[in-house]
Amino acid sequence: MNIADGGHPSSAGAGATDSEGGPERPEPGGEPGPLFGPGSQFNAFFNDPRWALAVVRATVLEAAHPQIGAALIENSTFVTHPWRRLRNTLLSLQRMFGADDDVRRREAARLNRLHARLKGSDAHNRPYDAMDPDVRAWVVATLFESTVTMCRLSGQPLEQGVMERLYREFQAYLAAMGDEPGHLPHTLHEFWQYYDRVVEEELENTEAMRIILYKLFDHLPAPPLLNGLPTLWATGRAVAGPVIGAITAASLPESFRRRAGLPEMPGAQTLMQSAYLAVGLARFLPDGWIQAEGIADLLAFSPDNDDPRAKTITALRDTMKRAGALLRLITPLPSPPVPTASTGTQRSAEEFFHEVLDQTGDGYLDWPDLAAMAREVSSRLDLDEPEENRLYDAYAAWWHELQAALDIDGDGRISVQEYVTSVPSLAGPALIKVAEVLFDVTDKDSNQRIDAGEYRALFQTAFLRDTTGTDGTYTRSAFVRDFLSFMSGRQRSTPYDPLLAEA
């Protein structure tokens, strides 16, 4: 799990494993078992429906750390693109905790490059650095502690041996990232002392934490699956948003809740325990019914996709549309906004700014927004370091070009007013270079054409009829033209919407 957006041998006393996830040293009277992949404790929890609540809780505890909170506010897309970040986080965890050692090494290197780019100062001029080993240890600590807490709250506390084995797995995760031993305590007993100290002495009521608890769920954008169903989504969110926030707040350490002044609605503790118990019942569904990856894919699934499930999803959406129409008849909810001329194939300049350019959702265009675009492409294509650096450099050059042309007041960022007033044409030399580099990193075999497999890797769908060349491939000129049309002409209904605009 990365701080902003989705090895070495483990420490002495943390269980014997090598950095490649080999078998651990057996406990006295116990059996050896893998720390990664099938058979690990993490693998058993990954598809546990209760883990969704645990991950939300862990994210709040991460965001309450001042360094992590600052990194999230300034760099993360978790507010504007939460579903995309969820998918990326699940994918990263699968890569890191899977059985393939090469995949784990590659993902660890990618996360380290990502974290190395996240540094700066918060609103109080305090520095933050996502490569700080103590900060990275806290991220892992929140995942482990929240997993233990979810079992306790749902009435099935972990046995001591299981808990110790799970702790070794998370220690091995941190070791696989390349961090030196000792930033997480060696033993489970020492861990609880460490955890209590950080909660008491370091966590704060940060802006990022408040957004997650009181804004994110109340304003959560619909996943692609539910786009076009505003009434149905708004109705469900109006009920579920405050409940999820209350459940999460009630599950936080009591001492921190008091110190942060977090409100607690009557019955929140009972509601929280009931939620964990109820969600836990889903564990008794047949194997394969609850798969985290499958659910995340379903939420991201667009009915006009080429996936064989498209017909089923389209039928489901039609049913939900009818349900939404019924809700409009029987509830006093306000009607959804009346469509404007810009809701067809075109976006207005202001819509384009908020939906595409302002990736972090802070109302301004600056470098973290363009870095988020580069980060998403790098993650999708699983780029090597030279290709990734080339892509980031292209986006950085584009940012300098935009800043020189549009930053009228010289404050180092571009407001929506500056963007809309200028009515810019973004297709300058730097943006053309971004398109060229994007083509190159997608064209894995360097044959100057993007084939069906390469296209799917970037856009996660098959070729669209109007983007293929005569030989069934995507040419460089056609790719660059379409990318510039999207970024400059603000065209909707292109493959770039799911890549850069959807939540």
C-alpha positions as CSV (number, residue, x, y, z in Angstrom):
1,M,0.0,0.0,0.0
2,N,1.7,3.2,-1.1
3,I,1.5,6.5,0.8
4,A,0.0,8.5,-2.1
5,D,-1.7,6.6,-4.8
6,G,-3.3,2.2,-4.8
7,G,14.3,-7.2,-0.2
8,H,16.4,-7.9,2.6
9,P,16.3,-10.6,5.2
10,S,13.7,-9.9,7.8
11,S,14.9,-8.7,11.2
12,A,16.2,-11.0,13.8
13,G,13.4,-12.2,16.1
14,A,10.9,-11.4,13.3
15,G,10.8,-15.0,12.0
16,A,13.4,-16.4,9.5
17,T,12.7,-15.6,5.9
18,D,14.8,-14.5,3.0
19,S,13.9,-11.5,0.9
20,E,12.4,-13.7,-1.7
21,G,9.6,-15.0,0.5
22,G,11.0,-18.4,1.2
23,P,9.8,-20.6,4.0
24,E,10.0,-19.1,7.5
25,R,11.8,-20.9,10.3
26,P,9.2,-23.0,12.1
27,E,8.1,-22.0,15.6
28,P,8.8,-24.4,18.4
29,G,6.3,-27.2,17.9
30,G,4.9,-25.5,14.7
31,E,5.1,-26.0,11.0
32,P,7.0,-23.8,8.5
33,G,4.9,-21.8,6.1
34,P,5.3,-19.2,3.4
35,L,5.3,-15.5,4.2
36,F,4.0,-14.7,0.7
37,G,1.6,-16.3,-1.7
38,P,-0.8,-19.1,-1.1
39,G,-0.7,-20.4,2.4
40,S,0.2,-17.1,4.0
41,Q,-2.1,-15.5,6.5
42,F,-2.4,-12.3,4.4
43,N,-3.6,-14.4,1.4
44,A,-6.4,-15.8,3.6
45,F,-7.5,-12.3,4.7
46,F,-7.2,-10.5,1.3
47,N,-10.6,-11.7,0.1
48,D,-12.2,-11.4,3.5
49,P,-15.1,-8.9,3.2
50,R,-14.3,-7.5,6.6
51,W,-10.9,-6.4,5.3
52,A,-12.6,-3.6,3.3
53,L,-13.5,-2.0,6.7
54,A,-10.0,-2.7,8.0
55,V,-8.4,-1.0,5.0
56,V,-10.5,2.1,5.4
57,R,-9.6,2.2,9.1
58,A,-5.9,1.8,8.3
59,T,-6.1,4.6,5.8
60,V,-7.5,6.9,8.4
61,L,-4.8,6.1,10.8
62,E,-2.2,6.6,8.1
63,A,-3.7,10.0,7.2
64,A,-3.6,11.0,10.8
65,H,0.2,10.9,10.7
66,P,1.3,14.4,9.8
67,Q,3.8,13.4,7.2
68,I,1.4,11.0,5.4
69,G,-1.5,13.4,5.7
70,A,0.6,16.1,4.0
71,A,1.6,13.8,1.2
72,L,-1.9,12.7,0.7
73,I,-3.3,16.3,0.5
74,E,-0.6,17.5,-1.9
75,N,-0.1,14.5,-4.1
76,S,-2.8,11.9,-3.9
77,T,-5.9,11.5,-6.1
78,F,-7.8,9.7,-3.4
79,V,-10.6,12.4,-3.3
80,T,-11.2,12.7,-7.1
81,H,-10.3,9.3,-8.2
82,P,-10.9,6.9,-5.2
83,W,-11.9,3.9,-7.3
84,R,-8.8,4.1,-9.4
85,R,-6.7,4.4,-6.3
86,L,-8.5,1.4,-4.7
87,R,-7.7,-0.7,-7.8
88,N,-4.1,0.4,-7.8
89,T,-3.7,-0.4,-4.1
90,L,-5.2,-3.9,-4.5
91,L,-3.0,-4.6,-7.5
92,S,0.1,-3.4,-5.6
93,L,-0.7,-5.6,-2.6
94,Q,-1.2,-8.6,-4.8
95,R,2.1,-8.0,-6.4
96,M,3.9,-7.6,-3.1
97,F,2.2,-10.5,-1.3
98,G,2.1,-12.9,-4.2
99,A,4.3,-15.9,-4.7
100,D,6.3,-14.5,-7.6
101,D,9.6,-13.2,-6.3
102,D,10.4,-11.3,-9.5
103,V,7.1,-9.5,-9.5
104,R,7.6,-8.6,-5.9
105,R,11.1,-7.1,-6.6
106,R,9.7,-5.2,-9.5
107,E,6.8,-3.8,-7.6
108,A,9.0,-2.8,-4.6
109,A,11.3,-0.9,-7.0
110,R,8.3,0.9,-8.5
111,L,6.9,1.9,-5.1
112,N,10.3,3.1,-4.0
113,R,10.6,5.3,-7.1
114,L,7.0,6.6,-6.5
115,H,7.8,7.4,-2.9
116,A,11.1,9.1,-3.7
117,R,9.1,11.7,-5.7
118,L,6.8,12.5,-2.8
119,K,8.5,15.1,-0.6
120,G,7.8,18.7,0.4
121,S,6.5,20.7,3.3
122,D,3.0,20.8,4.9
123,A,0.9,23.9,5.7
124,H,3.0,24.4,8.9
125,N,6.2,24.3,7.0
126,R,7.1,20.9,8.4
127,P,8.9,18.6,5.9
128,Y,7.5,15.3,4.7
129,D,9.2,12.6,2.8
130,A,7.5,9.4,1.7
131,M,10.9,7.5,1.8
132,D,11.2,8.2,5.6
133,P,11.5,4.6,6.9
134,D,9.6,5.4,10.1
135,V,6.7,6.7,8.0
136,R,6.7,3.6,5.8
137,A,6.8,1.4,8.9
138,W,3.7,3.2,10.2
139,V,1.8,2.4,7.0
140,V,2.6,-1.3,7.4
141,A,1.8,-1.1,11.1
142,T,-1.7,0.3,10.5
143,L,-2.5,-2.5,8.0
144,F,-1.4,-5.2,10.5
145,E,-3.1,-3.6,13.5
146,S,-6.4,-3.0,11.6
147,T,-6.4,-6.6,10.4
148,V,-6.1,-7.7,14.1
149,T,-8.7,-5.3,15.2
150,M,-11.2,-6.3,12.5
151,C,-11.0,-9.9,13.8
152,R,-11.5,-8.8,17.4
153,L,-14.5,-6.5,16.6
154,S,-16.2,-9.2,14.6
155,G,-16.0,-11.6,17.5
156,Q,-13.2,-13.8,16.2
157,P,-10.0,-12.6,17.8
158,L,-6.8,-14.1,16.3
159,E,-4.9,-16.7,18.3
160,Q,-1.5,-15.7,19.4
161,G,0.4,-17.9,17.0
162,V,-1.7,-16.7,14.0
163,M,-1.2,-13.1,15.1
164,E,2.6,-13.6,15.3
165,R,2.8,-15.2,11.9
166,L,0.7,-12.4,10.4
167,Y,3.1,-9.9,12.0
168,R,6.1,-11.6,10.5
169,E,4.4,-11.4,7.0
170,F,4.0,-7.7,7.4
171,Q,7.6,-7.4,8.6
172,A,8.7,-9.3,5.5
173,Y,6.7,-6.9,3.3
174,L,8.6,-4.0,4.7
175,A,11.9,-5.9,4.3
176,A,11.0,-6.6,0.7
177,M,10.7,-2.8,0.2
178,G,14.4,-2.6,1.1
179,D,14.0,-0.9,4.5
180,E,16.5,-1.8,7.2
181,P,15.3,-3.9,10.1
182,G,14.2,-2.1,13.3
183,H,11.8,0.4,12.1
184,L,9.0,-2.0,13.1
185,P,9.7,-3.6,16.5
186,H,11.2,-7.1,16.3
187,T,8.6,-8.8,18.4
188,L,4.8,-8.6,18.6
189,H,5.0,-7.7,22.3
190,E,7.2,-4.7,21.4
191,F,4.9,-3.8,18.5
192,W,2.0,-2.9,20.8
193,Q,4.1,-0.6,22.9
194,Y,5.3,1.1,19.6
195,Y,1.8,1.4,18.3
196,D,0.4,3.0,21.5
197,R,3.3,5.5,21.5
198,V,2.7,6.6,17.9
199,V,-1.0,7.0,18.5
200,E,-0.4,9.0,21.7
201,E,2.5,11.1,20.6
202,E,2.5,11.5,16.8
203,L,-1.0,11.3,15.3
204,E,-2.9,14.5,14.7
205,N,-6.3,15.6,13.5
206,T,-5.0,16.2,10.0
207,E,-7.0,17.6,7.0
208,A,-6.5,14.4,5.1
209,M,-8.0,12.4,8.0
210,R,-11.0,14.7,8.2
211,I,-11.6,14.5,4.4
212,I,-11.6,10.7,4.6
213,L,-14.0,10.5,7.6
214,Y,-16.4,13.3,6.8
215,K,-16.1,14.2,3.1
216,L,-14.9,11.3,1.0
217,F,-17.8,9.0,1.6
218,D,-20.4,11.7,1.6
219,H,-19.2,13.0,-1.8
220,L,-17.8,9.7,-3.2
221,P,-18.1,9.8,-7.0
222,A,-19.9,6.9,-8.6
223,P,-17.7,4.1,-10.0
224,P,-17.8,3.7,-13.7
225,L,-20.3,0.9,-13.4
226,L,-22.9,3.3,-11.9
227,N,-22.2,6.3,-14.2
228,G,-25.4,7.7,-15.5
229,L,-27.4,6.6,-12.5
230,P,-27.2,9.8,-10.3
231,T,-30.4,9.3,-8.3
232,L,-29.6,5.7,-7.4
233,W,-26.0,6.5,-6.4
234,A,-26.9,9.6,-4.5
235,T,-29.6,7.8,-2.5
236,G,-27.3,5.0,-1.5
237,R,-24.4,7.3,-0.7
238,A,-26.6,9.6,1.4
239,V,-27.3,6.6,3.7
240,A,-24.0,4.7,3.5
241,G,-21.6,7.7,3.6
242,P,-22.3,8.9,7.2
243,V,-22.6,5.4,8.4
244,I,-19.2,4.3,7.1
245,G,-17.7,7.5,8.6
246,A,-19.3,6.8,12.0
247,I,-18.2,3.1,12.0
248,T,-14.7,4.0,11.1
249,A,-14.4,6.8,13.7
250,A,-15.8,4.5,16.4
251,S,-13.2,1.9,15.6
252,L,-10.3,4.2,16.2
253,P,-8.3,4.1,19.4
254,E,-10.3,5.9,22.1
255,S,-7.5,8.0,23.3
256,F,-6.9,9.4,19.8
257,R,-10.7,10.0,19.3
258,R,-10.7,12.2,22.5
259,R,-7.5,14.0,21.6
260,A,-8.7,14.7,18.1
261,G,-12.1,15.8,19.2
262,L,-13.9,13.4,16.9
263,P,-17.6,13.4,17.3
264,E,-19.4,10.1,18.2
265,M,-23.0,9.6,17.4
266,P,-25.2,7.7,19.9
267,G,-25.0,4.0,19.4
268,A,-21.9,4.3,17.2
269,Q,-20.0,1.5,19.1
270,T,-23.0,-0.9,18.7
271,L,-23.3,0.1,15.0
272,M,-19.6,-0.6,14.5
273,Q,-19.6,-4.0,16.0
274,S,-22.8,-4.9,14.2
275,A,-21.3,-3.9,10.9
276,Y,-18.2,-6.0,11.4
277,L,-20.3,-9.0,12.4
278,A,-22.7,-8.5,9.5
279,V,-20.0,-8.1,6.9
280,G,-18.2,-11.1,8.4
281,L,-21.1,-13.3,7.5
282,A,-20.2,-13.0,3.8
283,R,-17.3,-15.3,4.6
284,F,-19.7,-18.2,4.6
285,L,-20.6,-17.6,0.9
286,P,-19.3,-20.2,-1.5
287,D,-15.7,-20.0,-2.5
288,G,-15.1,-17.5,-5.3
289,W,-18.2,-15.4,-4.6
290,I,-16.2,-12.8,-2.7
291,Q,-13.0,-11.9,-4.6
292,A,-11.5,-8.4,-3.9
293,E,-9.9,-8.2,-7.3
294,G,-13.1,-9.2,-9.1
295,I,-15.2,-6.7,-7.1
296,A,-12.7,-3.9,-7.9
297,D,-12.8,-4.9,-11.6
298,L,-16.6,-4.9,-11.6
299,L,-16.8,-1.4,-10.1
300,A,-14.4,-0.2,-12.8
301,F,-16.1,-2.0,-15.6
302,S,-17.7,0.1,-18.3
303,P,-20.7,-1.5,-20.1
304,D,-19.3,-0.5,-23.5
305,N,-16.2,-2.5,-22.8
306,D,-15.3,-5.4,-25.0
307,D,-15.3,-7.8,-22.0
308,P,-17.6,-10.8,-22.4
309,R,-19.5,-9.7,-19.3
310,A,-20.6,-6.6,-21.1
311,K,-24.1,-7.9,-21.9
312,T,-24.7,-8.9,-18.2
313,I,-23.5,-5.5,-17.0
314,T,-25.6,-3.7,-19.5
315,A,-28.7,-5.6,-18.3
316,L,-27.8,-4.8,-14.7
317,R,-27.5,-1.1,-15.5
318,D,-30.8,-1.1,-17.2
319,T,-32.4,-2.6,-14.1
320,M,-30.7,0.0,-11.9
321,K,-31.9,2.8,-14.2
322,R,-35.5,1.6,-13.7
323,A,-34.9,1.5,-9.9
324,G,-33.5,5.0,-10.1
325,A,-36.6,6.2,-11.9
326,L,-38.8,4.6,-9.3
327,L,-36.9,6.3,-6.5
328,R,-37.4,9.7,-8.2
329,L,-41.1,9.1,-8.1
330,I,-41.4,8.0,-4.5
331,T,-38.8,10.2,-2.8
332,P,-38.4,14.0,-2.4
333,L,-34.8,13.9,-3.6
334,P,-33.9,16.8,-5.9
335,S,-33.8,16.0,-9.5
336,P,-30.4,15.5,-11.1
337,P,-28.8,18.4,-13.0
338,V,-30.3,19.2,-16.3
339,P,-28.0,18.2,-19.1
340,T,-26.2,21.0,-20.9
341,A,-24.7,21.2,-24.3
342,S,-21.4,20.2,-22.9
343,T,-22.6,16.9,-21.6
344,G,-22.5,15.3,-25.1
345,T,-19.2,14.6,-26.9
346,Q,-17.7,17.9,-25.7
347,R,-16.7,19.2,-22.3
348,S,-16.6,22.8,-21.4
349,A,-13.2,24.2,-20.4
350,E,-14.3,24.2,-16.7
351,E,-15.4,20.6,-16.8
352,F,-12.2,19.6,-18.5
353,F,-10.2,21.3,-15.9
354,H,-12.0,19.6,-13.0
355,E,-12.5,16.2,-14.6
356,V,-9.1,15.7,-16.3
357,L,-6.5,18.3,-15.4
358,D,-7.1,18.7,-11.6
359,Q,-6.2,15.2,-10.6
360,T,-5.8,15.9,-6.9
361,G,-9.1,17.8,-6.6
362,D,-7.7,20.9,-4.9
363,G,-9.1,23.4,-7.4
364,Y,-5.7,24.1,-9.0
365,L,-3.5,22.7,-11.7
366,D,0.1,22.2,-10.6
367,W,2.8,19.6,-10.8
368,P,1.3,16.9,-8.6
369,D,-1.7,16.7,-11.0
370,L,0.5,16.0,-14.0
371,A,2.6,13.6,-11.9
372,A,-0.5,11.7,-11.0
373,M,-1.2,11.2,-14.7
374,A,2.4,9.9,-15.2
375,R,2.0,7.7,-12.1
376,E,-1.2,6.1,-13.4
377,V,0.3,5.3,-16.8
378,S,3.5,4.0,-15.2
379,S,1.4,1.7,-13.0
380,R,-0.8,0.4,-15.8
381,L,2.1,-0.4,-18.1
382,D,4.4,-1.6,-15.3
383,L,7.2,0.5,-16.7
384,D,10.9,0.0,-16.0
385,E,12.8,2.9,-14.5
386,P,14.3,4.4,-17.7
387,E,10.8,4.5,-19.4
388,E,9.2,5.8,-16.3
389,N,11.7,8.6,-15.9
390,R,11.3,9.5,-19.5
391,L,7.5,9.8,-19.1
392,Y,7.8,11.9,-15.9
393,D,10.3,14.2,-17.7
394,A,7.9,14.7,-20.5
395,Y,5.1,15.6,-18.2
396,A,7.5,17.9,-16.2
397,A,8.4,19.8,-19.4
398,W,4.7,20.1,-20.2
399,W,4.1,21.6,-16.7
400,H,6.8,24.2,-17.3
401,E,5.2,25.1,-20.6
402,L,1.7,25.4,-19.0
403,Q,3.0,27.4,-16.1
404,A,4.8,29.9,-18.4
405,A,1.6,30.4,-20.5
406,L,-1.2,30.3,-17.9
407,D,0.1,31.2,-14.5
408,I,-1.0,34.8,-14.7
409,D,-0.6,35.8,-11.0
410,G,2.8,33.9,-10.7
411,D,1.7,31.9,-7.6
412,G,3.2,28.7,-9.1
413,R,-0.1,27.1,-9.9
414,I,-3.0,27.5,-12.4
415,S,-6.5,28.3,-11.1
416,V,-9.6,27.3,-13.0
417,Q,-10.2,31.0,-13.6
418,E,-6.8,31.4,-15.2
419,Y,-7.4,28.3,-17.3
420,V,-10.9,29.2,-18.5
421,T,-10.2,32.8,-19.1
422,S,-7.2,32.1,-21.3
423,V,-9.1,29.6,-23.4
424,P,-5.8,27.9,-24.1
425,S,-4.9,25.5,-26.8
426,L,-2.8,23.0,-24.9
427,A,-1.2,21.4,-28.0
428,G,2.2,23.0,-27.6
429,P,5.5,21.3,-28.3
430,A,5.7,19.8,-24.8
431,L,2.3,18.2,-24.9
432,I,3.2,16.7,-28.3
433,K,6.3,15.3,-26.7
434,V,4.1,13.7,-23.9
435,A,2.1,12.0,-26.6
436,E,5.2,10.8,-28.4
437,V,6.7,9.4,-25.2
438,L,3.3,7.8,-24.2
439,F,3.3,6.0,-27.5
440,D,6.9,4.8,-27.1
441,V,6.3,3.4,-23.6
442,T,3.1,1.6,-24.8
443,D,4.8,0.3,-27.9
444,K,6.7,-2.5,-26.0
445,D,8.2,-4.1,-29.1
446,S,9.3,-0.8,-30.7
447,N,7.8,-1.6,-34.1
448,Q,6.2,1.9,-34.3
449,R,2.7,0.4,-34.1
450,I,0.5,-0.4,-31.1
451,D,-1.0,-3.9,-31.4
452,A,-4.1,-5.2,-29.6
453,G,-2.2,-6.4,-26.6
454,E,-0.3,-3.2,-26.1
455,Y,-3.5,-1.2,-26.5
456,R,-5.2,-3.3,-23.9
457,A,-2.4,-2.8,-21.4
458,L,-2.8,1.0,-21.6
459,F,-6.6,1.4,-22.0
460,Q,-7.7,-1.9,-20.5
461,T,-10.1,-2.6,-23.4
462,A,-9.8,-3.8,-26.9
463,F,-9.4,-1.6,-30.0
464,L,-12.2,0.8,-30.8
465,R,-13.1,0.6,-34.5
466,D,-12.2,4.2,-35.2
467,T,-8.7,4.0,-33.8
468,T,-7.2,1.0,-35.7
469,G,-5.1,1.3,-38.8
470,T,-5.7,-0.6,-42.0
471,D,-3.6,-3.5,-40.7
472,G,-5.3,-3.8,-37.4
473,T,-2.8,-1.7,-35.4
474,Y,-2.6,1.8,-34.0
475,T,-0.1,4.0,-35.8
476,R,2.0,6.7,-34.1
477,S,0.4,9.5,-36.0
478,A,-3.1,8.3,-35.2
479,F,-2.2,7.8,-31.5
480,V,-0.7,11.3,-31.2
481,R,-3.6,12.9,-33.0
482,D,-6.2,11.2,-30.7
483,F,-4.3,12.1,-27.6
484,L,-3.9,15.8,-28.6
485,S,-7.6,15.8,-29.6
486,F,-8.5,14.6,-26.1
487,M,-6.2,17.0,-24.3
488,S,-6.9,20.1,-26.5
489,G,-10.3,19.6,-28.0
490,R,-11.8,18.2,-24.8
491,Q,-13.6,15.4,-26.6
492,R,-15.5,12.8,-24.5
493,S,-16.1,9.2,-25.4
494,T,-12.5,8.3,-26.1
495,P,-10.2,5.7,-24.5
496,Y,-8.6,8.4,-22.4
497,D,-11.7,9.1,-20.3
498,P,-11.2,5.8,-18.2
499,L,-7.5,6.5,-18.1
500,L,-7.5,10.1,-16.9
501,A,-11.0,11.3,-16.1
502,E,-13.0,8.5,-14.4
503,A,-13.1,8.1,-10.7
